[in-house]
Amino acid sequence: MRVVRIHEAASREAIEAAAWYEDQRPGLGVEFERAIDAALDLLEEHIVPLSPVPFSARARGVKRLILKRFPFDVVVVERQSEVFIIAFAHHARRPGYWRLRRRG
């Protein structure tokens, strides 16, 4: 089992997205939270392989777990004993905005 650590800004992103989904349809925010929790479990257990992130971030070891139901990536940096989540990034918004979070 690996330690999963979440950047503070990424945590805020997930909370804001859940609130937005809940505003769109009651219960949808909860479903988004469940999708995030399931992704965290997969990362902790190292169950699924991660996909490369497009462009130059890939060269720096940044990877992603693509959520199935929601248009979000869980953007991570894998380290020796931990997975550091640097963003819960929407597919259609500001690509690569999270690059400066890598060091966290």
N, C-alpha and C positions, 0 to 999 in steps of 0.2 A: 504494500500500500504506500502511496506517495502523499506527501503533504501538498495540499492545494492552498495557495495564497492568492488573494485577490487585491489588486490595486484599488485604492480608495475611489478613484474616479470611475473605474469599471463597475464597482459596486453601485455607485450613484446611477450609472447608465442603466443597469438592470432594474433598479427601483423605479426610475422614471419611465422606462419602457413598459413595465408591468402596470403602472398607474395609467399610462396612455391606453393600453389595451383594455383595461378595466372600464375606462370612460367610453370606449367604443362599444363594448358589449359586456354587461355584468357577467363575471365568471371567466372571461377571457384573460384577464390579468392573472388570475390564479393558475390558469393553464400555462401561461408563459412562465410563471414562477416554477411550476412543476417541470417544465422543459429545461429550465436552468438547473434545477436541482438534479435532474437525471444526468445532465451533461457533467455536472460536478462529480457525481458518483462515478461516471465513466472515466473521467480524468484521474480521480483518486485511485481507482482500481487498475488503471492502465489497460482498459479493456479494448479500446478501439484505436487504430492507428490515426494519427492526425494528418491533415492535409497541409501541403505547403501553402503559404500565403503568396499571392502574386507579387511580381515586381521585386524590387531591391530588398525588401524586408526578409525575403526567403533566405538570402545569403547570410543574414545575421541570426538565423536559428528561430525565427518566429514561425509558428504554425497555427492551425485553426481547427476547431471542431465545428462543423456546420450543423446548426439546428435543423431538424427535419420539418417541423410545422411552421416555424416562424423565420422571417428573412434576416436572421442574425448569425454571426460567427462568434464563437468564443475564441478570442485571440490569445495565444499563450506563448510563453517562453519556457521550454523544458530545461530544467537544470538537473544536476546530479540526483538530488533527493527530493526535489519539489517541482511542481508545476506552478508557474506564476501567471495568473490571468491578468492581462494588461487591458483588455477591452471586451465588452459585449457590443460588437459593432454591427450596425444595420448594413445590409448589403448595398443599399442605394444612397448612403450618406457619407460624405467626406472620406474617401478611401485613404487609408494610411495616417489618419489624424493621431493615432495612438503611438506612433513610432518613438516619440520621446519618452514614453513610459517604460521602455524596456529595462532600464536600470533599476527602477523601483526598489 
